[in-house]
Amino acid sequence: MSHKLLAAFNEGVNRAMAGDHPSAIQAFNKVLDEDPRHTPALSAKGFSLTRLGRTAEALHCFERAIELDPSAAENYRNAALCQLELDEPEAASTLFERAFQLNPEPQYREAAATEIFNLGQALLARGPRRLDKARYRHARHAFELALEYHPAYVEAARALADVWSHLGDAERSSHFAHLAARLRPAG
């Protein structure tokens, strides 16, 4: 990588770390104008786009990075989070599974479950105070995946109990409430 490209990439990383994502994207675009196959710049640009709520654009960056380097688990994981945010849980699940094949460490899977859970919480917190059933269904997909990927995740079970309650399914709500109680650490 040329000194100019490295400087532009580092500038983008520094700006992203400082929270200046529009400027970071400009810096990453400079890198990508010179080298459209620069997967770290694609990934970093995707990250900044997600922070700006531009999920579909971020997904495109991660998909391109996967195309160029199919061995990087993080790009699959980030693309999966985008798909989940776009309410495409089946596509997200496929991408997560590929990420877990590439990085089979249990801690990696648990960290992904935490990110998925946080996304579900964010989905419920966005928009008007009054939540509609569509937002609960969308968040439900995230909580279900979080619990699937980390079966001892008490907070995900509690969240599913709450979501099912809001969706009017007392039986499922009760099931997840009981599950959460069983998962609760002793003492």
C-alpha positions in Angstrom: 0.0 0.0 0.0 1.3 3.4 -0.9 2.1 6.0 1.8 -0.7 8.2 0.5 -3.2 5.3 0.7 -2.1 4.3 4.2 -2.3 7.9 5.3 -5.9 8.2 4.0 -6.9 4.9 5.6 -5.4 5.9 8.9 -7.1 9.3 8.7 -10.4 7.5 8.2 -9.8 5.2 11.1 -8.9 8.1 13.4 -12.0 10.1 12.4 -14.2 7.0 12.9 -12.7 6.5 16.3 -13.5 10.1 17.1 -17.1 9.7 16.0 -16.8 11.8 12.9 -18.2 9.2 10.6 -19.0 11.5 7.6 -15.4 12.5 7.4 -14.2 9.0 8.0 -16.3 7.9 5.0 -14.7 10.6 2.9 -11.3 9.3 3.8 -12.2 5.7 3.1 -13.7 6.7 -0.2 -10.3 8.3 -1.1 -8.7 4.9 -0.4 -11.4 3.0 -2.4 -11.0 5.5 -5.4 -7.4 4.4 -5.6 -7.9 0.8 -4.7 -11.5 -0.5 -5.0 -10.3 -3.9 -3.7 -9.1 -2.5 -0.3 -11.1 -4.7 2.0 -10.1 -3.0 5.3 -11.4 0.3 3.8 -14.6 -1.3 2.7 -15.2 -2.8 6.1 -14.3 0.4 7.9 -16.6 2.4 5.6 -19.4 -0.1 6.3 -18.8 0.4 10.0 -19.1 4.2 9.7 -22.2 3.8 7.5 -23.9 1.7 10.2 -23.1 4.3 12.8 -24.9 6.8 10.6 -28.0 4.6 10.2 -27.3 3.9 6.5 -27.6 0.1 6.9 -28.3 -0.8 3.3 -25.2 1.0 2.1 -23.2 -0.6 4.9 -24.4 -4.0 3.9 -23.2 -3.4 0.3 -19.7 -2.6 1.7 -19.6 -5.7 3.8 -20.9 -7.9 0.9 -18.2 -6.5 -1.4 -15.6 -7.1 1.3 -16.8 -10.7 1.6 -16.6 -11.1 -2.2 -13.0 -9.9 -2.1 -11.9 -11.8 1.0 -14.3 -14.7 1.9 -12.0 -15.7 4.8 -12.8 -12.8 7.2 -15.4 -13.7 9.8 -16.0 -10.1 10.8 -17.4 -9.1 7.4 -19.9 -11.9 7.6 -20.9 -10.9 11.1 -21.2 -7.2 10.2 -23.3 -8.1 7.1 -25.5 -10.3 9.2 -26.1 -7.5 11.7 -27.1 -5.3 8.7 -29.5 -8.0 7.4 -31.0 -8.4 10.8 -31.5 -4.6 11.1 -33.2 -4.7 7.7 -35.5 -7.4 9.1 -34.1 -10.2 7.0 -33.5 -12.8 9.8 -33.0 -15.8 7.4 -30.3 -14.0 5.5 -28.8 -12.8 8.7 -28.7 -16.3 10.1 -26.9 -17.7 7.1 -24.3 -15.0 7.4 -23.8 -15.6 11.1 -23.4 -19.3 10.6 -20.6 -18.6 8.0 -19.0 -16.2 10.5 -19.1 -18.9 13.2 -17.6 -21.5 10.8 -14.7 -19.1 10.2 -14.3 -18.3 13.9 -15.6 -21.2 16.0 -14.5 -19.8 19.3 -17.4 -19.8 21.9 -16.5 -16.3 23.0 -16.9 -15.0 19.4 -20.4 -16.6 19.2 -21.3 -15.1 22.6 -20.1 -11.7 21.6 -22.2 -11.9 18.5 -25.2 -12.8 20.6 -24.6 -9.7 22.7 -24.4 -7.5 19.6 -27.6 -9.1 18.3 -29.4 -8.5 21.7 -28.2 -4.9 21.7 -29.6 -4.4 18.2 -33.0 -5.8 19.3 -33.0 -3.4 22.2 -32.1 -0.5 19.9 -34.9 -1.5 17.5 -37.4 -1.2 20.3 -35.9 2.2 21.4 -36.1 3.9 18.0 -38.9 6.0 16.8 -42.1 7.1 18.6 -42.6 6.1 22.2 -45.6 4.0 21.3 -44.4 0.8 19.9 -46.3 -1.1 17.2 -46.5 -4.8 16.7 -44.2 -4.7 13.7 -41.3 -3.3 15.8 -41.9 -6.0 18.4 -41.8 -8.7 15.7 -38.6 -7.2 14.3 -37.0 -7.1 17.7 -38.2 -10.6 18.3 -36.1 -11.9 15.5 -33.0 -10.4 17.1 -33.8 -11.8 20.5 -34.4 -15.2 19.1 -31.1 -15.3 17.3 -29.3 -14.0 20.4 -30.8 -16.8 22.5 -30.0 -19.4 19.8 -26.4 -18.3 19.6 -26.0 -18.1 23.4 -28.6 -20.4 25.0 -27.8 -19.2 28.5 -28.5 -15.6 27.7 -30.9 -14.6 30.5 -31.6 -11.1 29.2 -32.5 -12.5 25.8 -35.0 -14.9 27.3 -36.5 -12.0 29.4 -36.7 -9.8 26.3 -38.5 -12.6 24.4 -41.0 -12.9 27.3 -41.7 -9.2 27.1 -42.0 -9.2 23.3 -44.4 -12.1 23.2 -46.4 -10.4 25.9 -46.7 -7.3 23.7 -47.5 -9.5 20.7 -50.4 -11.0 22.6 -49.1 -14.5 23.0 -49.3 -15.3 26.7 -48.2 -18.9 26.3 -44.9 -18.0 24.6 -44.4 -15.1 27.0 -44.8 -17.5 29.9 -42.4 -20.0 28.3 -39.6 -17.5 28.0 -40.3 -16.1 31.4 -39.9 -19.6 32.9 -36.8 -20.1 30.8 -35.3 -16.9 32.1 -36.0 -17.9 35.6 -34.3 -21.3 35.1 -31.2 -19.6 33.5 -30.8 -17.2 36.4 -27.6 -17.9 38.2 -28.0 -19.5 41.7 -27.3 -17.5 44.8 
